[in-house]
Amino acid sequence: QLLRKLRDHWHPSWGAEALLRVALRSTQKTKLAWAKDAAVLELAEWQLSEVKMAKELAELETSLVSLEGLKRLGFQLSLEHVAHVARLLTPQGLKMSSKSICRLLWL
């Protein structure tokens, strides 16, 4: 319930980092449990909607963090989400961090 109350006050980068940290610090067994958790599912859905709306470089890099966290938790990513981020990042060229380029390639 706390997540639902705070969702309107969260910045997308907080949600992206939360998903990634949960994924990186979890064992395979706990990743499966987290992936079924209602709060995580709601956060994942919210983050995916943020990915679709991303347009600026900072938003795109946050989207990459979200997508990486979701993939590491075992969520099946839509090609549409990855393609959207890739299409918008391409013109950014050298402005992208090397970490963002690696994340995009990993997805």
Secondary structure, DSSP 4 states (H G I P E B T S, - for coil): -HHHHHGGG--HHHHHHHHHHHHHH--HHHHHHHHH-HHHHHHHHHHHHHHHH--SHHHHHHHHHHHHHHHHTT----HHHHHHHHHHHGGGGGGS-HHHHHHHHH-
